[in-house]
Amino acid sequence: MNEVNKIKRKQRTNLYKEMLHSYKTEFGEMKFRVRKINDDCIVTYANRKLLEVMNLDEDDVVGSSISDNKLSSEEMKKAYDMAFKGNEVFFYFFPQSATEVFLFVFCEPFIEDGYVTEVIGHCASLKNQEEGMIGELLNHYKPFKIIN
């Protein structure tokens, strides 16, 4: 990656982080945690706001694999693999449990003693409306996409 692309990527990353911070300040935080157990990514925590937005109960999520069809698409595993290798990852997806929303997710690796021990996820949601600018934009997106 050349220097110009590195700078653009850093600017994009900072913009995404700023967007999530603004969302958290205005609407409250949506957060979750994932640990890798036996080569599988397991959700260990999801806060109440995130569960409400996704129309799920804690029992539906905590202890579940990200490969579980309630939570993700098959491509999501790639995003978590990247995060568990120490990369910050941004992606969006349409949760199967709440088709009326679009979730923008930032996965942040948590490193202890030089190893990624868990991934902390921060989210923002948008209404997936048929009409209006957001609806028009979302109609052009895939159901899941890594964007960094």
Summary of the structure (lengths in Angstrom):
residues: 148
radius of gyration: 15.3
end to end distance: 13.2
largest distance: 48.9
contacts: 423
relative contact order: 0.18
helix: 34%
strand: 33%
